[in-house]
């Protein structure tokens, strides 16, 4: 691997930022005494404690197996990055405030009261150094869903006003403007018109009725706009009755990543309402990992009842189209390795679908270990937005680079634009010779049109 020639990161649109190395800091939102932040955090912790959380808190046998599954621990050797240790403050709050023997723990001070300083220190552990990739969850012999507990713990941190500033800012902008990157409805409509003209393809927007509603992520709109045309090429090829909707196009959900459950619901409900409004039978999520988890697996809970339509990641939809004979592809017998997006594959279960697509393309696939378990890119969970985490993120990215290079594949493919952004940043940082390619883009380029 090449030496680093430029330490400055890329922003979410791919522009290199000229900045000084950030000082160690802890970010806060709002004006309130430390005691109030602690009180709010404890109240939120207790509110979120349910049967599943309680079982997880009581089940850890301190075996340490999760450590070797975490890219942060493996690359640093620092025990504070052990996944289960990231939940120690959560456990401390549980034992003292909500557990079956909470009275005893308080009476004899067996677990100390959580302090504001601990909450500040915890900020790095559950935001800067956790992508919620789920490798620790997969390896835990007791079945503890550590990634889900970290996500749950972020709820309390958000309510206490203890979120890394950059992550809070994009989440707040998404709530206020409808998009974390300024990809407003009018901007998106303009991009659709631009892509339709440039690629000479029909891109339906705001159809009153459609069988399929397609959604997209901010990164794709602003940095990879060809995705709009790729969607159109594939769906038009299939003869599908589909549409984008400017009242429910944004799949990115920084409410989920920041820990604000209300903002998470707001973003999901826009897509849900848009799908219902046009009578869609299927909602397609784009190449965006956390968007898949937010709507596919949490959408019904937020809606309050089963969703009246099917939710599929684009890789699943492509695999189905191939199986049903609606997508006809030329052979693309290239040497390929595939990066599994954590939230789509390991956390979401859509591991087989992209491989079915690649099989139809005739690629020569070399896996990075067991499918679904390859190393995280290091940018998920909102980490890529947090500048102070850059140095640690690049260190963990080296692990991913080695894994990719070991395959000796000529092409690196994935189905997550957030991973793609992280790889683009890592490629520029290390002057690496690998560029991540989009599965949807490859399919669109190899359609057999009759």
Residue pairs with C-beta under 8 A, 6 or more apart in sequence:
1 398
1 401
1 402
1 405
1 430
1 432
2 430
2 431
2 432
3 430
3 431
4 394
4 429
4 430
4 431
5 431
6 16
6 428
6 429
7 21
7 390
7 429
8 16
8 17
8 18
8 19
9 16
9 17
9 19
9 387
9 390
9 425
9 429
10 16
10 17
10 421
10 424
10 425
10 428
11 17
12 170
12 180
12 181
12 218
12 219
12 222
12 223
12 384
12 385
12 421
13 181
13 222
13 223
14 223
14 421
14 424
16 428
17 387
19 387
21 391
22 387
22 388
22 390
23 388
24 388
25 388
26 120
26 121
26 123
26 124
26 162
27 123
27 162
27 163
27 164
27 165
27 168
28 37
28 161
28 162
29 161
29 162
29 163
29 165
29 168
30 161
32 40
32 161
34 116
35 116
37 116
37 119
37 160
37 161
37 162
38 113
38 114
38 115
38 116
38 119
38 160
40 156
40 159
40 160
40 161
41 93
41 114
41 119
41 156
41 157
41 159
41 160
41 162
42 93
42 97
42 114
42 156
43 159
44 155
44 156
44 159
44 160
45 90
45 93
45 94
45 97
45 98
45 153
45 156
46 93
46 97
46 98
48 152
48 155
48 156
49 94
49 98
52 145
53 94
53 149
53 152
54 94
54 98
54 99
56 144
56 145
56 146
56 149
57 90
57 91
57 94
57 95
57 99
58 99
59 142
59 143
59 144
60 84
60 91
60 142
60 144
61 141
61 142
62 84
63 141
64 82
65 139
65 140
65 141
66 82
66 83
66 84
66 136
66 139
66 140
66 146
67 73
67 74
67 79
67 81
67 82
67 83
68 74
68 139
69 83
69 135
69 136
69 138
69 139
70 81
70 82
70 83
70 135
70 136
71 133
71 135
71 375
71 376
71 378
71 396
71 399
71 400
72 78
72 81
72 129
72 130
72 392
72 396
73 79
73 81
73 82
73 83
74 399
75 395
75 396
75 398
75 399
76 392
76 395
79 85
80 125
81 125
81 129
83 130
83 136
83 146
84 136
84 144
84 146
85 125
86 122
86 125
86 126
86 129
86 130
86 146
86 150
87 146
87 149
87 150
87 153
89 114
89 118
89 119
89 122
89 153
90 149
90 152
90 153
92 111
92 112
92 114
93 114
95 101
95 102
95 105
95 110
95 111
96 102
96 105
96 106
96 111
96 112
96 113
96 114
99 105
104 110
105 111
119 157
119 160
119 162
120 162
122 157
122 162
123 157
123 162
123 163
123 164
124 389
126 150
126 153
126 154
126 157
127 154
127 157
127 163
127 164
127 167
127 381
127 382
127 383
127 386
127 389
128 164
128 383
128 386
128 388
128 389
128 392
129 383
129 389
129 392
130 147
130 150
130 381
130 383
131 342
131 376
131 377
131 378
131 379
131 380
131 381
131 383
132 147
132 148
132 150
132 151
132 342
132 343
132 347
132 380
132 381
133 147
133 342
133 343
133 346
133 347
133 376
133 380
133 381
134 147
134 342
134 343
134 346
134 347
135 342
135 346
135 373
135 375
135 376
136 146
136 147
137 144
137 145
137 146
137 147
137 148
137 347
138 346
138 373
140 146
147 347
151 256
151 259
153 259
154 163
154 257
154 258
154 259
155 259
155 260
155 261
156 259
157 163
157 259
158 168
158 258
158 259
158 260
159 259
163 171
163 258
163 259
164 382
164 385
164 386
164 388
164 389
166 385
166 386
166 387
167 254
167 257
167 258
167 382
167 385
167 386
168 258
170 180
170 181
170 254
170 385
171 180
171 254
171 255
171 257
171 258
171 260
171 263
173 179
173 180
173 181
173 182
174 180
174 250
174 252
174 253
174 254
174 255
174 263
174 267
175 255
175 260
175 263
175 266
175 267
177 184
178 184
178 185
178 250
178 270
179 187
179 188
179 218
179 221
179 250
179 252
180 218
180 252
180 254
181 218
181 219
181 221
181 222
181 252
182 222
183 191
183 218
183 221
183 222
183 250
185 246
185 247
185 249
186 246
187 221
188 216
188 221
188 244
188 246
188 249
188 250
189 205
189 246
191 221
191 225
191 228
192 203
192 205
192 228
192 244
193 203
194 225
195 201
195 203
195 225
195 226
195 228
195 229
195 232
196 202
196 203
196 229
196 232
198 229
199 226
199 229
199 232
199 233
201 229
201 232
201 233
201 236
202 232
202 236
203 228
203 229
203 231
203 232
203 244
204 210
204 242
204 243
204 244
205 243
205 244
205 245
205 246
206 243
206 244
206 245
206 246
206 247
207 243
207 245
207 278
208 278
209 278
209 279
210 241
210 242
210 243
210 278
210 279
210 280
211 240
211 241
211 242
211 279
211 280
211 281
211 282
212 235
212 240
212 241
212 242
212 243
212 280
212 281
212 282
212 283
212 284
213 242
213 243
213 244
213 245
213 248
213 271
213 274
213 275
213 278
213 280
213 282
213 283
213 284
213 309
214 231
214 235
214 242
214 243
214 244
214 283
214 284
214 286
215 244
215 248
215 249
215 250
215 251
215 271
215 283
215 284
215 285
215 286
215 291
216 227
216 228
216 231
216 244
216 249
216 250
216 251
216 286
217 250
217 251
217 252
217 286
217 287
217 288
217 291
217 417
217 418
218 250
218 252
219 252
219 288
219 417
219 418
219 420
219 421
220 227
220 228
220 286
220 287
220 288
220 417
221 228
223 417
223 421
224 417
224 420
224 438
226 441
227 286
227 287
227 417
227 438
227 440
227 441
228 244
229 444
230 438
230 440
230 441
230 443
230 444
231 284
231 286
231 314
231 440
233 444
233 447
234 318
234 321
234 327
234 440
234 443
234 444
234 447
235 242
237 326
237 327
237 328
237 447
237 449
238 321
238 326
238 327
239 326
240 326
243 278
245 274
245 277
245 278
247 270
247 273
247 274
247 277
248 270
248 271
248 272
248 273
248 274
248 275
248 277
249 271
249 274
250 267
250 270
250 271
251 271
251 285
251 286
251 288
251 291
251 295
252 267
252 288
252 290
252 291
253 264
253 267
253 268
253 290
253 291
253 294
253 295
254 263
254 267
254 382
255 261
255 262
255 263
255 264
255 265
255 266
255 267
256 264
256 267
256 290
256 293
256 294
256 298
257 290
257 381
257 382
258 382
264 294
264 298
264 302
265 302
267 294
268 294
268 295
268 298
268 299
268 302
268 303
269 302
269 303
271 283
271 295
271 299
272 295
272 299
272 303
272 307
275 283
275 307
275 308
275 309
276 308
276 309
280 309
281 309
281 310
282 309
282 310
282 311
282 312
282 317
283 295
283 309
283 310
283 311
283 312
284 312
284 313
284 314
284 317
285 291
285 292
285 295
285 296
285 311
285 312
285 313
285 314
286 314
286 417
287 314
287 315
287 341
287 414
287 415
287 416
287 417
287 420
287 438
287 439
287 440
288 416
288 417
288 418
289 341
289 342
289 343
289 344
289 348
289 380
289 416
289 418
289 419
290 343
290 380
290 381
290 418
292 313
292 341
292 343
292 344
292 348
292 350
293 343
293 344
293 347
293 348
295 311
296 311
296 312
296 313
296 348
297 348
299 307
299 311
300 306
300 307
312 320
313 344
313 348
313 350
313 353
313 415
314 415
314 439
314 440
315 344
315 350
315 353
315 354
315 357
315 415
315 439
316 350
316 353
318 327
318 353
318 357
318 439
318 440
318 443
319 352
319 353
319 354
319 356
319 357
321 327
322 329
322 356
322 357
322 360
323 356
327 360
327 443
327 447
328 447
328 448
328 450
329 360
329 361
329 443
329 446
329 447
329 448
330 446
330 447
330 448
331 361
331 362
331 446
332 361
332 362
332 363
332 442
332 446
333 362
333 363
333 364
334 363
334 364
334 410
334 411
335 363
335 364
335 366
335 408
335 409
335 410
335 411
336 358
336 363
336 364
336 365
336 366
336 409
336 410
336 411
336 412
336 413
337 365
337 366
337 367
337 368
337 404
337 407
337 409
337 411
337 412
337 413
338 354
338 355
338 358
338 365
338 367
338 368
338 413
338 414
339 368
339 374
339 377
339 400
339 404
339 412
339 413
339 414
339 416
339 419
339 423
339 436
340 346
340 351
340 354
340 371
340 372
340 373
340 374
340 414
341 380
341 414
341 415
341 416
341 418
341 419
342 376
342 380
343 380
343 416
344 350
344 415
344 416
345 351
345 371
345 372
346 372
346 373
351 371
351 372
352 371
354 413
354 415
354 439
355 365
355 371
357 439
357 443
358 365
358 413
358 439
359 365
361 442
361 443
361 446
363 411
364 409
366 407
366 408
366 409
367 374
367 407
368 374
368 375
368 403
368 404
368 406
368 407
369 403
374 403
375 399
375 400
375 403
376 396
376 400
377 397
377 400
377 419
377 422
377 423
377 426
378 393
378 394
378 396
378 397
378 399
378 400
378 422
378 426
379 393
379 418
379 419
379 421
379 422
379 425
380 418
380 419
380 422
383 389
383 393
384 393
384 418
384 421
384 422
384 425
393 422
394 426
394 429
394 430
397 422
397 426
397 429
397 430
398 430
400 426
401 426
401 430
401 432
401 434
404 412
404 434
405 434
411 437
412 423
412 434
412 435
412 436
412 437
413 436
413 437
413 438
413 439
413 442
414 420
414 423
414 436
414 437
414 438
414 439
415 438
415 439
415 440
417 438
419 436
420 436
420 438
423 434
423 435
423 436
424 435
424 436
426 432
427 433
427 434
427 435
427 436
